[in-house]
Amino acid sequence: MEGEASKTKTVCVTGAGGFVGSWLVRRLLSTGEYTVHGTVRDLGDRRTGHLKALDGAGERLRLFKADVLDYAGVAYAVSGCGGVFHVASPVPADKPQNPEVEVLAPAVRGTQNVLKACHQAKVGRVVVVSSAAAVAMNPGFPRDAVLDEDAWSDEDHCRTTGMWYALSKTLAEREALAYAEKTGLDVVTVCPPLVLGPLLQRVANTSSLVLVNLLKGDRDTVEDKARNAVDVRDLADALVLAYETPEASGRYICGAYRKKLSEMVDIVKSFYPDLTRPMKFVEGEEERMMSSKKLQALGWKLRAVEECLRDSVESYKAAGLLPE
Ligand SMILES: NC(=O)c1ccc[n+]([C@@H]2O[C@H](COP(=O)([O-])OP(=O)(O)OC[C@H]3O[C@@H](n4cnc5c(N)ncnc54)[C@H](OP(=O)(O)O)[C@@H]3O)[C@@H](O)[C@H]2O)c1
């Protein structure tokens, strides 16, 4: 019995050194209850120093070097775990040269490897980080629809328009849910939109650079789209909630707020009046509206947009990404 209990409290996080992975590891360690196996591709200090410095890491964090394309490496990290959070997946900043190799294979084959390893290791639940990009990229949806968990991005549309990231997340999430159906493995997926919030890791990730570059004034004119977003700390809470709530099942959209880029800049200006350059906003295509009611029904709480943006900017300044 003791063995079973300790297995439930040992969990694996793939992609532990990334933006979302790092906050999830911190959240799990902070409970004092979990031992965490974290997979990283590079054990060097630049990618893992921030993880080793977390409270509780010395006693309860074990790092494993594993590419998700390497089944044996993944299986080794997952063995002995009661739960697995599959976070690792490429989030390209630029258009990939070879989408199949750079994006689709790690997302889809990586997910297959993680799920197979979990099934073999008799893992109790797998929480897969998918994306709003797997929900909303579908020209068939009416513009004013509020999307829920029944909505799926259209794979052909993603392929023909070169939305490789959206395609990778759609294929990987479908694969995860189909694998669960086929094998009985307990899989829950969580679909966040743009993730913002303070950085823990040293290497800035793609979604944080969206806000950094906007505030740096990298473009003369900015398409003033409404964007759905969530704070990385609230996403980490949602992932743990999806793991710990026995009745959680299927997909969960995890969006906290929806703001036009000009509104986000105005909020930042209210805290840091000197930070932003003058920008010209032009009307842009809106992102789809989506509902996180299913996640909120599990008890998910989220912070205000002001707190998210203020803490994001504070951390970008501290990291030297924005001027002090
Ligand atoms: N940030 C967002 O706005 C957002 C929105 C929706 C969903 N998501 C999802 O959230 C997850 C984490 O993204 P993030 O924002 O935290 O980006 P990130 O900081 O770039 O993290 C991505 C992670 O995936 C790992 N990875 C990529 N390819 C891998 C491979 N072949 N083998 C092993 N690990 C691999 C990276 O490892 P290395 O550190 O070794 O590169 C990194 O740890 C992804 O699944 C992403 O699709 C993010």
The ligand as an SDF file (V2000), in Angstrom:
LIG
                    3D

 48 52  0  0  0  0  0  0  0  0999 V2000
    3.1620   29.3050  -24.6050 N   0  0  0  0  0  0  0  0  0  0  0  0
    1.9940   29.2890  -25.2050 C   0  0  0  0  0  0  0  0  0  0  0  0
    1.4430   30.3280  -25.5760 O   0  0  0  0  0  0  0  0  0  0  0  0
    1.2800   27.9840  -25.3810 C   0  0  0  0  0  0  0  0  0  0  0  0
   -0.0740   28.0100  -25.7650 C   0  0  0  0  0  0  0  0  0  0  0  0
   -0.7380   26.8220  -25.9170 C   0  0  0  0  0  0  0  0  0  0  0  0
   -0.1100   25.6200  -25.7000 C   0  0  0  0  0  0  0  0  0  0  0  0
    1.2090   25.6320  -25.3490 N   0  0  0  0  0  0  0  0  0  0  0  0
    1.8630   24.3520  -25.1510 C   0  0  0  0  0  0  0  0  0  0  0  0
    2.5560   24.3530  -23.9370 O   0  0  0  0  0  0  0  0  0  0  0  0
    3.6620   23.4520  -24.0220 C   0  0  0  0  0  0  0  0  0  0  0  0
    4.9100   24.1340  -23.5250 C   0  0  0  0  0  0  0  0  0  0  0  0
    5.1910   25.2590  -24.3280 O   0  0  0  0  0  0  0  0  0  0  0  0
    5.9640   26.5100  -23.7440 P   0  0  0  0  0  0  0  0  0  0  0  0
    5.1690   27.7000  -24.0470 O   0  0  0  0  0  0  0  0  0  0  0  0
    6.4000   26.2190  -22.3810 O   0  0  0  0  0  0  0  0  0  0  0  0
    7.2190   26.5740  -24.7400 O   0  0  0  0  0  0  0  0  0  0  0  0
    8.7500   26.2240  -24.4670 P   0  0  0  0  0  0  0  0  0  0  0  0
    9.2670   27.0060  -23.3320 O   0  0  0  0  0  0  0  0  0  0  0  0
    9.4040   26.3850  -25.8000 O   0  0  0  0  0  0  0  0  0  0  0  0
    8.6770   24.7220  -24.0680 O   0  0  0  0  0  0  0  0  0  0  0  0
    8.5880   23.6870  -24.9960 C   0  0  0  0  0  0  0  0  0  0  0  0
    9.2000   22.4730  -24.3560 C   0  0  0  0  0  0  0  0  0  0  0  0
    9.1290   21.3730  -25.2510 O   0  0  0  0  0  0  0  0  0  0  0  0
   10.3860   20.7550  -25.2660 C   0  0  0  0  0  0  0  0  0  0  0  0
   10.6080   20.0270  -26.5310 N   0  0  0  0  0  0  0  0  0  0  0  0
   10.4280   20.4540  -27.7810 C   0  0  0  0  0  0  0  0  0  0  0  0
   10.7690   19.4740  -28.6370 N   0  0  0  0  0  0  0  0  0  0  0  0
   11.1580   18.4140  -27.8900 C   0  0  0  0  0  0  0  0  0  0  0  0
   11.6260   17.1090  -28.1650 C   0  0  0  0  0  0  0  0  0  0  0  0
   11.7700   16.6530  -29.4120 N   0  0  0  0  0  0  0  0  0  0  0  0
   11.9330   16.2920  -27.1210 N   0  0  0  0  0  0  0  0  0  0  0  0
   11.8070   16.7190  -25.8530 C   0  0  0  0  0  0  0  0  0  0  0  0
   11.3810   17.9620  -25.5180 N   0  0  0  0  0  0  0  0  0  0  0  0
   11.0600   18.7750  -26.5350 C   0  0  0  0  0  0  0  0  0  0  0  0
   11.3780   21.8730  -25.1030 C   0  0  0  0  0  0  0  0  0  0  0  0
   12.5970   21.3410  -24.6570 O   0  0  0  0  0  0  0  0  0  0  0  0
   13.9610   22.1640  -24.7400 P   0  0  0  0  0  0  0  0  0  0  0  0
   13.9470   23.0400  -23.5120 O   0  0  0  0  0  0  0  0  0  0  0  0
   14.9890   21.1050  -24.7220 O   0  0  0  0  0  0  0  0  0  0  0  0
   13.9130   22.9580  -26.0210 O   0  0  0  0  0  0  0  0  0  0  0  0
   10.6690   22.6910  -24.0300 C   0  0  0  0  0  0  0  0  0  0  0  0
   10.9140   22.1820  -22.7440 O   0  0  0  0  0  0  0  0  0  0  0  0
    3.7230   22.9850  -25.4670 C   0  0  0  0  0  0  0  0  0  0  0  0
    3.0670   21.7370  -25.5520 O   0  0  0  0  0  0  0  0  0  0  0  0
    2.9070   24.0350  -26.1880 C   0  0  0  0  0  0  0  0  0  0  0  0
    2.3480   23.5570  -27.3920 O   0  0  0  0  0  0  0  0  0  0  0  0
    1.9210   26.7780  -25.1720 C   0  0  0  0  0  0  0  0  0  0  0  0
  1  2  1  0
  2  3  2  0
  2  4  1  0
  4  5  1  0
  4 48  2  0
  5  6  2  0
  6  7  1  0
  7  8  2  0
  8  9  1  0
  8 48  1  0
  9 10  1  0
  9 46  1  0
 10 11  1  0
 11 12  1  0
 11 44  1  0
 12 13  1  0
 13 14  1  0
 14 15  2  0
 14 16  1  0
 14 17  1  0
 17 18  1  0
 18 19  2  0
 18 20  1  0
 18 21  1  0
 21 22  1  0
 22 23  1  0
 23 24  1  0
 23 42  1  0
 24 25  1  0
 25 26  1  0
 25 36  1  0
 26 27  1  0
 26 35  1  0
 27 28  2  0
 28 29  1  0
 29 30  1  0
 29 35  2  0
 30 31  1  0
 30 32  2  0
 32 33  1  0
 33 34  2  0
 34 35  1  0
 36 37  1  0
 36 42  1  0
 37 38  1  0
 38 39  2  0
 38 40  1  0
 38 41  1  0
 42 43  1  0
 44 45  1  0
 44 46  1  0
 46 47  1  0
M  CHG  2   8   1  16  -1
M  END
$$$$
